[in-house]
Amino acid sequence: MLVSKKYSCILNVVSVHVVFLQRKKKLKIKVLMKGVLLVNLGSPDSPTAKDVKPYLDEFLMDERVIDVPKLLRNLLVRGIILQTRPKKSAKAYQKIWWEEGSPLIVISERFQQKVQEQTNVPVALGMRYGSITIKAALQELKDKGVDEVLLVPLYPHYAMSSYETVVVKTMEEQQQHYPEMKLTTLPAFYKHKDYIKVLSEKIAAELSNFEYDHILFSYHGIPERHIRKSDPTKYHCKIDGSCCSINSVAHHTCYRHQCYDTTALVQEALNLPEEKISTSFQSRLAGDPWLKPYTDFEFERLAKEGKTRLAVITPAFVSDCLETLEEIAMEGKEQFEEAGGKAYKHIPCLNDGDGWVRLMANWIGEWEAEGVLPL
């Protein structure tokens, strides 16, 4: 029997459709399993010079921390700094070390465990430096069947020596050892309304029984050249106070702008008088100019101006560590009182507080369900 070309085409389409339906039954569609990788700074394994030295070596040899040519960095770090710094740093760590271990590690582990309890996906913890490695954390997720990872750098602000180096290191480990994994990164959350709310509530609670006449927002310092290096326009960031108020794509990677933004948003949330707050930068190294004003200089200035009851918050950190517990809570108090201060309060970081845990769990839940990241 002859069949017209028209009906022949129809029969072919029907035949193909039937074959497709038959094959579809046999298809197994792979659904990516999601997991989360939290990454913090890291810590030496013990407060001894023996353990502090390799930790400092890894930290200071990072090209995004000391961003000079490798030969010069090697000479500076291994030829000069590591000859004396480990003993000094070990003494500082001994002052703040907990029975359970490094405060930053203990707090980060508590945070990870609490977040895990409030989420449906595996949550692993890694450190940028030290023995709790990012690679080990990715392996932990892989062993649990995870093939899509949300990377969470535990830094609210973008800086090449903190947020950026975590992202770059994680990508290197993923590409080298786990190329089948899909990696998504949580953006810097320094101005997210829910983060500002949690941070503001923390500050208000800590100040409920402390009568202050000034609040100092002390952020971790970075060299001024890092600001210019991170400027994608290569001309916007002048570090003169004017550029931060002019809208620019550079603000996405400008640490200084983001720090001042956090201060302003908390000020607004808590309705703080302009004259009762200021912003400064701590933990500088000698040599090149770092972001100003310097926190230690501010302790003296504020006391001499009659601001004798000082509260200090360190919003660049979400977990208390050497820089907050020793440099600010201990040394800062001593410096302020020596300059004439009468009362001093260090406000702890968000640490493993319930509000911060809930917020992170909510962000993870939104990403898991809808692929949505906080903006």
PyMOL commands that set and color helices and strands:
alter all, ss='L'
color gray80, all
select helices_A, chain A and resi 5-26+49-60+70-96+103-117+134-143+160-177+193-206+224-229+243-245+249-253+255-270+274-276+295-304+322-325+327-338+354-370
alter helices_A, ss='H'
color red, helices_A
select strands_A, chain A and resi 34-42+123-129+148-153+182-185+214-220+277-282+309-313+343-347
alter strands_A, ss='S'
color yellow, strands_A
deselect
rebuild
show_as cartoon
